[in-house]
Amino acid sequence: MSALLLVLAVVSAVIAALAVHELQIWLERWAYERHAQD
């Protein structure tokens, strides 16, 4: 049971890291486009 929880925790951490990475890329692109319009 603890091994299953460990696997779930690792998978959740990887998914969270990827989500944060994608969000960061999106925010940087959005900020760049917003400044380019000025």
PAKOLRO-468224 format. One line per 8 residues: for each residue x, y, z of C-alpha. Coordinates in steps of 0.001 Angstrom, whole numbers, plus 524288, in hexadecimal, padded with zeros to 5 digits. Layout:
BEGIN
X:Y:Z  ... $
This chain:
BEGIN
80000:80000:80000  80AD2:8099F:80357  8117E:806A3:7F65A  804F2:80A2C:7EF3D  80424:816F6:7F6B0  81248:819D6:7F361  80FAE:81787:7E4E9  803A2:8202D:7E566 $
80B56:82AE6:7EC3D  81639:82A61:7E21E  80CA9:82A7E:7D6BD  80548:835E0:7DCD5  811F4:83D69:7DEC1  815EF:83B42:7D091  808A1:83F98:7CB92  808FB:84BA0:7D44C $
816B6:84F12:7CFA2  812A0:84DDC:7C166  80689:85626:7C3CD  80E8C:860DD:7CA51  8185F:86066:7BF31  80DA7:861C6:7B4E9  80775:86CEB:7BC96  81476:873FC:7BD88 $
816A9:872D7:7AED4  808D9:877BD:7AC35  80A77:8835C:7B55A  8177D:88726:7AF4C  811BF:88679:7A19A  805D4:88E5B:7A5E7  80E46:898E1:7AC24  816F3:8998B:7A00E $
80B51:89B04:796EC  80539:8A540:79FCA  811B8:8AD5C:79FB3  81342:8AB96:79112  805F8:8B1E4:78EFA  809BB:8BE40:79655 $
